């Protein structure tokens, strides 16, 4: 591996007053006078080989913006894959060009950007460097212009310096580029081309030099919004509909205290434009975890991440302003996020309002992380949740606090250029009420560690954790308490570079051994990946066999309606799973998964199917169906879940999407239709319409409207 003084470099050239015509065609005299930088190497299908198509990059800047010109030569332009236009849509179907900026050269976090030949823009935040964690829900303000010609395709990109944070005292950033030629399933990297490296690892990036005289202006951003909405809800008790309508205003203010530290205030926050969660049917004993999709809670999430890859969440933002998926009004909030030297800090405070029988609450989160060595860190986290006292009902104040610490050690130079990681953590919370202070800290705490070897073709990890009986984080997420768990796993995934049909086969073994705190075996899982084949065509096929043991100490009501109850006892079951999927770049693609085996006292068969059709440019129609059939002792049931997603992308800035979901457990058919028009980056108009029907044959009501609502929201960004 190159040492730090020999990193691959690209130079940024000052425009010196020259005005660029940004149309995606890289033919201006200024661009032609700049030496092109390329020399990519393949990551796949042949690691380290020369790419089949050449790529050229040039970078320029003025005091306000950084500009990138890219030319992606292609010997067969008619075969360039382009399906997507909608902002942040997945580009697993398309040719694409991606890049990152590690603006602080900390090799831990970076800004991520990507485009396709149609001008789709996608972006996100890469966190911590402990893994390849990309949060694509961050939306920056920038623009891109593209052009497809007989040479291939090209792009011109403009990113305002105000859209990103950086160290103004440094003229060097970390940078890296990746190009995908989809029909060949070819991935090429500017640097970090090894399979255990890649674009999402800032420690494998090169550098850009010469960035001087750039400015973030005053660093002040004012984002007002206006919203009007109406809804109609059916009241079962009154057997009638109640209607409401409202209009409201709110705003966000962002201020860069320094170029590395941003303060934000939000008032009367509204998330009407947020996409709905994908519905799931839960046949387990434990709650499901849904991802955060609200913008205010996404920025800075990389700093708030705790003990990466540990799946321990002392802070889970969906605990704020959401109860069982139902929005709770957020009155105001404040946030301070950024870096001070080698220290990362995040402070968050949110006040929610009263909603029905739920009292107002205050949520506070503080996170500190200190970076040391090249890729390691140590951190602290503190959360505080207080519920306003309701004197009329004599309810005591719920005042809950959680605190924790995590250590993350990482190197990408283990035995050469392999990555080795170690993380350890400890979290505890105080009782909600003084009267609850009868348990020890150990009962109210979790602790654990993890060794990780995330490389290719060999990868492995082993983790251990203990959860106290009374662990209940104030603003966190937790599925299960009172256990000790050991989890080792090992995988082998070689490339078959000489094969014309097979790209990669992965084999692996996963083991879980979970006991009570008194060392009584509760859960044991053993899974064998007998082979997951990735073909040169982009298709996939996999087979897995598993054995599971469960000790049940009390009745388990699977569906929550007392129809199927599993009695306490010991259960051992074997099962298998088959999965297949076709290459996503085809106009018609799909996937299928079939699982069968023992399920408590009986058996389960589960079928999961997906189909995507792209009949024309900008039209994406996807459908999903999940069927589960359970045959248990003296009983049984089946479940069905249907999902349809329709996307109409008129331009990269105008899109219409509709999500339709139905399951026969809730018997609710729900639709969420969302129109977005990006007038200019930072200025958006949203229209959202939701409609839910209840299918209730017992009451002779077929597709009976239970709720419908519409909202229109306009957002504008002022920058100073």
N, C-alpha and C positions, 0 to 999 in steps of 0.2 A: 504493500500500500504506500502511496506517496506520502511523504511527511508534510508537515504543515507549511513548510517553506517552499514546497514544490507543487502547490495546488494549481490545478488548471485555471487559467485566467482569461477573462474577456474584458475589454476596455469599453467604458462608456464615453462617448464623444459629445462635447458641448455643441449646442446648435448655434450659439452666438448670434441670435436674432433671426435665424432662418425660419421661415414659416413652412411647415410640412403640409402637403395636401394628403389628408388621411382618407384613403379610399381602398386600402388593401393591396394596391398594386405598388410593388417596391421598385419604382422606376425613377424617383426623384434624383437629381444630380447629387444631392447630399449623401443619399444612401449609397450610391455607386462609388463614391470616393472613400467610403469606410471599408476597411478589409473585412471580408466575411469570416465568421468563426463557425466551424462545424466540427469535423473529426469525431462524430458520434461512434459509439461501439454498440454492438448488439448485446442485449440482455437475454433475449429469446428470439429465434429458436436455437441459436448457437452462441453461447456466452463468449464475448470477446471478439466475435467475428466482425468483418466490415459490413455495414448496412447495405441492403440491396438498392436503396434509394438515398440520395444525398439531401442534406439539410443545411441551410445557411442562416446565420443569426447575426444581426447588427443591433447595437444599442446606442441610443442618444438620450440627451436630457437638456432641459432648460431649468430655470429657477423654480418652476411650478410642477413639472411633470417628468416622468421617465418614459421613453418610447422604445418599443421593441419592434424590429422588422424581421420577419421570418419568411423564408422561401423553402417550401417543402417540394422538392422535385419529385416527379412521379412519371415513370415510363409508360403508364397506362392510365391517363387521367379519367377516362370513362369508368374505371373500376374503383374510383375513390368512393368510400362508403360514407354517406351522409343521410341521416334520418332525423336527427334531433335539432330543435330550435329553441325550446323553452329553457330559460335560465336555470342553471344548476341541474338540468336533466343528466341522467347517467350517460356517459359516453362509452360504455362497454360495447355499443353497437357501431361506433363511428371511428373514422380516422380522427386523430386529435393531436394537439400540441399542448404540452403542459410545462409549467416552470414554477420555481419557488424562489422566494427572497428570504434569506436569513439576515434580517436587517441589523441585528445586534451581534452577529458572528458568535453566538453562544452555542451553536451546534445542538440546540435542544428544541427550538421552536422556529416556525417559519410561516410566511404567508404563501398560500397555494393558489395558482390560477390555471385555467385551462380553456381552450377554445377548440372548435371544430371548423371545417371548411365553410360552414354556413353562417359563422359568426356567433354561434352560441357561446355564452360566457358562463363559466363556473368558477367558484372560488371557495376558499375555506382556510382553516387554521390547523397547522400541524403542531402537535403538542409534545413536549417534554423530551423527545428523543429516546425514551425508554421502550418505545415500540413504534409502530407505524399508525398513530392515531390521527385521523383526519376528520375534522368537524366541518362539513360542507354547508352548514346552516348559517355561517357567517356570510354576509353580503357586503362587499366593498363597492365603492363608487369608482368605476373605470369603464373604458370602452374599447371595442375592437372592431376592425373592419377587415373583411376577407374577400378573396377573389380566387376563382377557379379558372385556369387557362390550360392551354395545350402543354405547358411545362409542368403542371401539377397544381399546387395551390399556394397562396401566400397570404400574409396578414400584416397589418399594422396595428399596434396596440398602444394606448395611452393610459397611463396610471398616474393620477395626481399624487404628489408627495403627501398631500393632506389625508389621503386614504389609508396611509400606513404609518406606523411609528418606527423611528430609527434613531441612531446616535449621530447627531449633527457634527460631532467632533471627529468622526471617522469617515474616510472616503472609500471604504471597502465594505462590501456586503458579501455574504454567502449567496451563491446562485447555482441553479442547476436546471437542465432542460431535458424533456423526454418527448419523443415522437412515437406515435403508434400508427402502423400501417395495418389496418384492420383485416383486409382480405387475406393477408399473409400471416396474421397473428404475430407480427414482428414488433418487438419493443426495442427501442434504441435510446441510449442515455449519453448525454454529453460527458458526464463523469459519474462514478459510482455504478458501473455497469454490472457488477457481480450480482448474482441472484440473492445474496444475503445483504445487499446494499439497496440501491434504488432511489427514486426521486424523493420519497417521503422521509428519508433519513438525512437531515441537515448536516450530520457529521461527515457525509460522503459528498458534499457539494464542493464546487469550485468557488471562485471569487470573481466579483466585478470590481474594477478599480477606476479611479478618476472621478468619482462623484463628489463634486465640490459646488458650493454656491447654491445649493437647493434649500427650499424653505417650506415650512408648513403654514405660513401666514401667521395670523394671530392664534391659530389653533382653536378657534371657537366655532361651534356648529350648533345651529338652532333648527330643530325638526318639529314643526307643528303638524297636527293632524286634525281633520274634522271627520266626524262619522255620523251617519243617520241610519237608524235601524228600527225594524218592527218585527214583532213575533206574535204567534198565536199558539196557545197551549191548551190542551183539553184537561179539564178538571173532573176527575172521576167522581168525587163526592157530590159536586153540583151538577154533573152530567151536562156540562156546557163548556164553551170555549171562553177563555179570557185573552184579550188582546192588549198589547202594549206597543208604544212607539216612543222613540226618543231621538234627540240630536245632542251631540256633545263635542267638546274640544279637549285636546290634551297636547302635550309636547314633551320632547326630550331635549336636553341641553348637554352637549359634550364640550369639554375644555381640556386641552393639552397643557397641563401644568408645566411639564417639560415634554420634550419630544418622546420621552419614554414612559410618561405617567399621565393617564387620562382620568379626569373626573366626569361623572355623568349624573344628571338628575332627570327623573321621569315623573310626570304628573298626570294623573287620571289615565293611567296606562290601559290600552285596549289591544287585544290580540284577535280581533274578529277575522283577520285575514289568514290566521294560522291554519294549516291543513289539518284535517281530522286524523285521529289515530286509526291504524289498520286494526280491524276487529280480530279478536282471537277467542277461541273456545278453550277454557282452562280445565283440563282433566287431572291436574295435579293438586296436591295439598297446599301449595304455596302460591303467593301472589305473583302476578306478572309484572314485568318492568317495561314501561313504555318510554320511548326517547323524548327528550326535550325538543320542542320545535319553535319556541318563542324567542324572538330576536334579543330582547333585553337580557335574557338569561344565558344567551350563547356566547356573547363577547366576553373574553377573558376566561372562558371555561377551561382552557388549557392550564391556567395557573391554579384554578380551583380543583383540578383533578387530583385525587388522592391515591397514593400507592398504585401507580398504573398497573393494569393487568391483574389486580388482586380481586376485582369484583366486590370491593367493600366500599360502601357509599355513605360516609358520615354526613355528606351534603348532597342532596338530590333535589334539584330546583323545582321539580314538579310537585313537591310538597308545599310550594308557595303559590297561592292563587288558584289552586285546583283541588277539589275534593271529589274523589271517585270520577274524575274526568270532567266535572262540572265547574265552569269558571267562577271564581270568587273575585269581586272587584278589587283592583289594586289602586289605592288612593295616591300613593306616591312612593318613590324609591330613590336611593342614591347608591353610587358605585364609584370606587376608586381602584383602578387596575393598572398595573404596569411594572416597570423595572426601576430599581435604584441601584446602579452598579450591578453587582452579581446577585442582588436580592430581587425576588419576584414577590409582589404583594397584591392582595385583592381584599377589598372591604365592600360589603354589600349590606344594605338595609332596605327593607320593604315593609310598608304598612298596608294591610288589607282591610276592607270595610266589612260591615255587617251584611250577612246574606241569610235570610230566613232565621233559623235558630242558631246559626253560627255567629259567634261574637267576633269583633275585630281582633286582629293579631298583629304582632310585630315580629319580624324575622331579621336576624342579624347573622352575618357570616364574616369571618376573618381568616385569611390564609397568608402564611408567610413561607417562602421557600428560598433557601440559600444554595446557590450553585457552587460546586467546588470540583477540583480536578477538571478533566475535559468534559465528562458527560454525567457527572454524579450530582446529587443534591440531597439536602435534608430539609424537612419542613414541619410546620405546625398548622393545625386547623382548629377553629373554635366556632361553634354555632350556638345561637340563643333564640329560643322561641317562647314568646309570652302571649298568653291569651287574656284579653281584657276581662276584668271581673264584672259579673252581672249581679249587681247588688240586689235587684228585685227578687232574684231566685236564690240568693245566698250561695252562689257557686264560688269556690275558692279560686284564686289566681293560679293558672297553670304556667309554671315558669321552668322551662326545660333547657338545659345546657349540655353541650357535647364538646369534648376536646380530644385531640389526637395528635400523633406525631408519626412521620414516615421517613424512612431512609432508603434512598435509591442509588445503588452503585452500578455503574455501567462502563464498559469499555468495548470499542469496536476493533481492538488490536490484540485480541486474545489469540495466541498461537498463530500470529500473522495478521489476518484480516477478518477473523471471526468475532462475533459479538457475544459477550457474556454479561448477564445482568443478575443483580441480587436486589431484592426489596424486602423491607420489614416494616411492620406498622403496629401501633397500639392505639386503641380508641376507647374512651369511657364516657359515661354521661352521669349527670347528677339526677337525683329523683325529682319528679315533677312537683311533688308536694312534700313538705317536711315530714308528714306522717308516713311517707314511703321509705324513709331513711333507715331501713332495717336490713338492707342487703349490703354486702361488701362490694368494693370496687371491682373485684374479680367477677362477681355476678353480673355487673353492669358494663362489662368491657369485652372487647374482641382484640385478638393479637394473632400475628402470623408472619410468615416469611415465604419467599418464593425465589428459587433459582431458575433462570431461564437461559436457554441456549438456542436463540431463534435464527438458525442458519440453514443453508442449503448445501448438499442434499439432506444432511442430518439436522434435525431439530428435536429439542427435548425440554421438559421442565418438570419441576417437582415443587409442590406448594404444601404448606401446613398452616392450619388456622384453628383457633378456638373461639367459640362464641359463648358468652355467659348466658345464664338462664333468663336474666332480666334485661338484656341489652335492648334498648329502644332509643335510637338516635333521634334527637329533637327535630332535625330537618333532613333526615336520611332515609335510605331504603334498606330494608332487611327482609329476607325471606324466611329465615329459620334461626332458632336460638337453641342453646343448650347442647352443643356438640363439639367434637374434635374431628378434624377431617384432614386426611392425607391424600394428595392427588399427584401421582407421577404419570408422565406420558412421554412417548418417544415416537418419532416419525422419520421415515426415509423416503425421499422423493427425488430420484435421479432424473435427469433429462436423457432422452434417447436421441442424440444428435444425428445419428446415422440412419434413423428410421424415417421412412416416408409417410408413415401412418400415425405413429404414437409420439407425442411430444413429451409426456411425463407420466409416470406411475407413482402413486404415493401409497405406502403401507404404514400402518401405525398401530400402537397399543395404548389404550387409556385405562387407568385404574382409579377408583375412588373407594376409600375405606373411611367410613364415618361412624363414630361411636358417640355414646353419651359422655358427659363429663366424668362419669363413673366407669368408663371404658366398656360399656355394654354395646355390642354391635347393633347399629340401627339401619345403616344403609351400606351396601357394597355393590359397586358397578364395575364391570369389566367389558370393554368394547374392543373388538378387533376390526380394524380397517383392512379387509382382505385385498383391497386394491381399488384405488380411484384413478381411472385412466383419463388423461387429457389428450385428445387426439389432435393431430396437426390441423384438422378441419375446424377446430374450435369446439367440437362436441365433447361431452363428458359422460362417463359411466362409472358407477361406484357400487361396492357391496360391503356391508358391515354386519357383523354378528355380535350379539351382546348377551350378557348374563347379569341379572339383577337380583339383589336380595333386599327385602324391606321388613323391618319389624314395626308393627303398628300397635301402639299402646292404647288407642281409643278408637271409637267408631269413626269412619271416614265416609261422609255423605258426598259422593262424587259430583253430582249435579246440583247439590244444595236444595233439592226439593223432596228429599226422603224417599225417592223412588228406588235408588240403588245405594245400599249402605254396605261398606266393607267392615267386617268384624275385626277386632284386635287379633293379632297373631303374627306368625312368621310366614313370609311369602318368597318363594324363589321362582324366577321365570326366565326363560330364554326367548330371544327374538332375533329377527334379522331385518335388514332394510336394504332396498334397492333404489338407486337414484340414477336418473339419466336426464341430460339436457342437451339441446342443440345449440349451435353457435348463435349468439344473439344478434350478429350482424345480418342475418337473413331477413327477408321481408316477412316470412312466417317462421316463428321460432317457438319452442315450447320446452316444458320440463315435466317430469313425472317422478313421483316418489311413492314407494309402496313399503309399508311396514307391517309386520305381523309377528305375533308371539304371545306369550303369557301376559295377563293383566290382572293382578290381584288373584281373585278366585277363579278367573276364567281366561278369556283370550280377547285380543284386540286386533283389528285390521284397520289400517289407516291408509287412505289414498289422498295424495296431494298432487294436483295438476295445475299447470299454468300454460297459457297460450297468448302469444303476442302477434298481432297482425299490423303491418305498416303498409297500407295499400298505396299511399302517395306521400310525397314529401310533406312533413309537418303533421301527419296524422298517425297517432299511436293508439291502438286499441288493445288493452290487456285484460285477460280474464283469469280468475283463479277459483278453484273448487277444492274444498277439503272435506273429506268424508271419513268418519270414524264409526266403526261398528264394534260394540263391546258385548260379549256374551259372558255373563257372570253367573255365579251359582244361584239358580232359581230366579234369575232376572237377566235383563239386558237392555240395551238402548243403542240408538244411533244418533249421530249429529251430522249436520251439513252446514257448511259456510260457503257462501257465494260472494265473490268480489269482482267488480268490473271497473276499470279505469279507462276513461276516454280522454285523450289529449289532442287538442287542435291548436297547433302552434303556427300562427299566421306569419309572424316575424320573430326574431330573437327578443323583441320587446313587447309583443302582444300575444297572449296565450289564454286559452279557455280549457279548463279541465273539469271533469266530473267524476266523482267517486261514488259507486253504488255498492252497498253491502247488505247482506241478509244472512241471518243464521236462525235455525229452528229451535234454539234454546231460548233466546229472548223473543223470538218471533217478530223482530223489528226489522223492517226494511228502511234503510236510511240512505239519503243522497246528500252529497256535498258538492256544490258547483261553484267554481272559483274562476273569476275573470281578472286578469292582471294586465295593466297597460303601463309600461315603463316609459313615460314621456321623455325624460332624460334620466341618466343614472342619478338616483337620489330623489327623483320625483315620480311617485307612483299613484295609480288609481286602482282600487280593488272593488269588485262587486262579488258578494258571497251570498249564496242561497242554500239553506238547509231545509230538508223535509223528511220527517219520520212518520212511517205508517206502522200500525200494529196489526198483525194477522192473528186474530183470536177466534177460531171456529167455535169454541165453547160458548162464546157470547154472541155467536152469529154475526161477527164483525170481521169482514175480510178486507184487509188493507185499509184500516180505519186511521185517519190522520190524528196523531197525538201531538205533533209539534211541527211548526214551520216558522221560518224566520228569514229575513233578508237584511243585508247590511251593505252600505256603500261607504268606502273610506278613501280619503285623499291624504297623501303624505308629501310634504315638500321639505327640501333640505337647503338651508341657507348656510354658506360658509364664509367666514371672515378671516 
